[in-house]
Amino acid sequence: MIYNRVLIFGAGNQFRKYISQISSDFEVIGVTDNNKTIQNSKIQQYIILSPLVALKLPYDLIIVTPYVGREQIVNQLISLGVDTLKIFCNRFIVIRQTKHILSEI
């Protein structure tokens, strides 16, 4: 399966650190965060959506950016019906390698 359309979960420091690299390799269709104080605000060109709204988008993959709380986010996504094969939460060493690996799954 090739993953083209990604949803980013987490709009904090890791998002800001990697968004240019992620967006050069994938079509970022949305950004979501559990922090209600930043939902509906804009970071760069992305409006931060609530998870329930974001999960209605036609994503191929969800990239979880936070290190802290990662397990809780994954469990939240699973409880909301997201297929575990569509959740990616490893460290971003080289996104291009990740895209290649994911395309072979």
C-alpha positions as CSV (number, residue, x, y, z in Angstrom):
1,M,0.0,0.0,0.0
2,I,1.3,3.5,-0.8
3,Y,0.5,6.2,1.6
4,N,0.0,9.6,0.0
5,R,-2.6,11.5,2.1
6,V,-1.6,11.9,5.7
7,L,-3.2,13.2,8.8
8,I,-0.8,14.6,11.4
9,F,-1.8,14.1,15.0
10,G,-0.1,16.6,17.3
11,A,0.5,20.2,16.5
12,G,3.3,20.8,19.0
13,N,7.1,21.1,18.8
14,Q,7.6,17.9,16.8
15,F,5.0,18.9,14.3
16,R,6.8,22.3,13.8
17,K,10.2,20.5,13.6
18,Y,9.1,18.0,10.9
19,I,6.2,19.5,9.0
20,S,8.3,20.8,6.0
21,Q,9.9,17.4,5.6
22,I,6.6,15.5,5.9
23,S,4.8,17.9,3.6
24,S,7.5,17.5,0.9
25,D,7.0,13.7,0.9
26,F,3.2,13.4,1.6
27,E,0.0,15.3,1.0
28,V,-0.9,16.6,4.4
29,I,-4.7,16.7,4.4
30,G,-5.1,17.8,8.0
31,V,-3.6,18.4,11.4
32,T,-5.3,17.4,14.7
33,D,-4.6,17.8,18.4
34,N,-6.4,17.0,21.6
35,N,-5.5,20.5,23.0
36,K,-8.8,22.3,22.7
37,T,-7.1,25.7,23.2
38,I,-5.4,25.4,19.8
39,Q,-8.2,23.7,17.9
40,N,-9.6,25.9,15.1
41,S,-6.4,28.0,15.2
42,K,-3.9,28.1,12.4
43,I,-0.3,26.9,12.5
44,Q,1.5,27.7,9.3
45,Q,-1.1,27.0,6.6
46,Y,-2.9,24.3,8.6
47,I,-6.0,24.7,10.7
48,I,-5.9,22.5,13.8
49,L,-8.9,20.2,13.9
50,S,-10.4,18.2,16.7
51,P,-9.7,14.5,16.3
52,L,-13.4,13.7,15.6
53,V,-13.5,16.2,12.7
54,A,-10.1,15.2,11.4
55,L,-10.9,11.5,11.3
56,K,-13.6,12.2,8.8
57,L,-11.0,13.3,6.2
58,P,-9.9,10.8,3.5
59,Y,-6.5,9.9,5.0
60,D,-4.2,7.0,4.1
61,L,-2.0,7.2,7.2
62,I,-2.0,9.1,10.5
63,I,1.5,10.3,11.7
64,V,1.6,10.8,15.5
65,T,4.2,13.4,16.2
66,P,4.4,13.7,20.0
67,Y,6.8,11.6,22.0
68,V,5.1,12.2,25.3
69,G,1.7,10.7,25.4
70,R,2.2,8.7,22.2
71,E,0.7,5.5,23.7
72,Q,-2.4,7.3,24.9
73,I,-2.9,8.9,21.4
74,V,-2.5,5.5,19.7
75,N,-5.1,4.0,22.1
76,Q,-7.4,6.9,21.5
77,L,-7.2,6.4,17.7
78,I,-7.8,2.7,18.1
79,S,-10.8,3.4,20.3
80,L,-12.2,5.7,17.6
81,G,-12.0,2.9,15.1
82,V,-8.7,3.7,13.3
83,D,-7.0,0.6,11.8
84,T,-3.6,0.1,13.6
85,L,-2.0,-0.3,10.2
86,K,-2.9,3.3,9.5
87,I,-1.1,4.7,12.6
88,F,2.6,5.6,12.3
89,C,4.4,6.8,15.4
90,N,8.1,6.0,15.1
91,R,10.7,8.6,15.2
92,F,11.2,10.6,12.1
93,I,14.8,9.7,11.1
94,V,14.3,10.1,7.3
95,I,10.8,10.5,6.0
96,R,11.7,9.4,2.5
97,Q,13.0,6.0,3.9
98,T,9.8,5.8,5.9
99,K,7.6,6.4,2.9
100,H,9.6,3.7,1.0
101,I,9.2,1.2,3.9
102,L,5.5,2.0,4.2
103,S,4.9,1.5,0.5
104,E,6.2,-2.1,0.9
105,I,3.9,-3.1,3.7
